[in-house]
Amino acid sequence: MSGACYLGIDVGTQSLTAILVEAQPAEGELENRASRIAARVSVHYDTELPQYGTVNGQLPNEDPAIGRVPPCMWLEALDLAFRKLGTGACREISGVSVSGQQHGSVYLRPEAEAVLQSLAPQQGLAGQIEPHLSRAEAPIWTDSSTTRECEEIRRELGGATATAELTGSDTFERFTGSQIRRFARTEPDAWARTAHVCLVSSFVTSVLAGRLAAIDHGDGSGMNLLDVRRLEWSEAAMAATAAGLRRRLPPTCAPWTVVGSIAPYFVSRYGLPASAKVVAGSGDNPCSLVGVGVREPGEAVLSLGTSDTYFGLLKDVAVDPEANGHVFIAPSGHPMSLICFRNGSLAREAVRDRYGLDWPGFDAALRATPPGNDGMMMLPWFEPEIVPRVARPHVHRLGGLRDEPEQAARNCRAVVEGQFLSMRFNSAWMATQPRRLVATGGGSRNRELLQIAADVLDCRVESLEVTDGAALGAALRATGQRLPPLPPVGERGPAAEPRPEASAIYDAMMPRYAEAQRRAAG
Ligand code: XUL
């Protein structure tokens, strides 16, 4: 390999993925774009580490609200990933960084710091670190058992909007603050034994660096503990969360901070150069922004998957007055917004199946119907919705739209238009009209869908085939640059330009959509 190589490790929900990227230096500087992906390995928890008994990456529990993982499984996956990479690739690594599923937390006993500094390369990580966890299971983002704690913290901080103004988000069950509060309340002895609270990203970073790592502003902003304007832990939020939290939290740091050199464990065991740098870990959503090459305010990502997410860079912190959205800190230090719509492809598939169509049939229906659907509209809440918060699923059909086979095509258009009208309405608080939207995920291959997105959102939409965006983003962040290199050019899919006549129709529809949402969601 001729360029320097950087490793990104994404500790995801179902698997751990490591990507080695080669970046060509140009006149002593890194080029603006990484040249190629040199290696990729992945460890699927359920099938490759079956001894942990996870299902879809988490421990089964009779209470569906509980989502937990044994942190040792991530450590074993890390060892396995380095083994799969092999010493040939490991020898080339100049920098490493971690992307972690956001919000999950790991709890360590006081002596853990010394243990991290002296890991023996003859034994695996899990066995050496396990005795020094003060909690055997880590709550992850799928956990929704902390409604009581969310209410308590929110009340203490002066309500939903005040909480969002301070920490970037209202309290949410999966966010780390309410998880810490529940742990301290339900397991006070284990909490008393805890000296260090880590996030998934900072825990794995600490292991790689052989020392307790700071929490970066990006992942820290998913905790309801970071003051997102001052970029430091909020005294009020810590006090509202748990007694003695201050001394258990590590410092915060900018996402591009070098936390140290790689621990001797990885040098001896896998052959990494002792000079390889470890850059602060961050959350998977901030890392994904880098992985798809978004780095200027005015660019946003439209991820059309099981659920649809819309996230992008903001010029300044702007908070959702309805308290449905989140403000995180992006790897460049800019604020980034994120909203998540649960009824994404789930709702599109429900309509497709309802009328016995396949995807080409669904597309044909979109082509056969006019922008604006002659006033017919749908609020497609087939499942409970996150944005806006809708607890009881209900599909609303308006403007003469009915659930009958003669209106199959109308329903196809209505579900898609309803989704993008919702995205436009519910992202208005971000106060940034995007110049460019990058669509990823299964839905981004559908040209008609992209055209409706471009027309409703009045913005060019490009689709990009990106798999492992978070791991790729972590690899690019491992260069330690505030503006990491752009990813290697990926496979491009269809693109769509907004059409002024169609956009004007959607402009005119917005007040009706807003009123319909207000009435239906309350
Ligand atoms: C974001 C969220 C998930 C996790 C896991 O708030 O909960 O996207 O980051 O990927």
Boltz pocket constraint, residues with backbone or C-beta under 6 A from the ligand:
constraints:
  - pocket:
      binder: B
      contacts: [[A, 13], [A, 100], [A, 101], [A, 102], [A, 103], [A, 141], [A, 174], [A, 222], [A, 283], [A, 284], [A, 285]]
      max_distance: 6.0
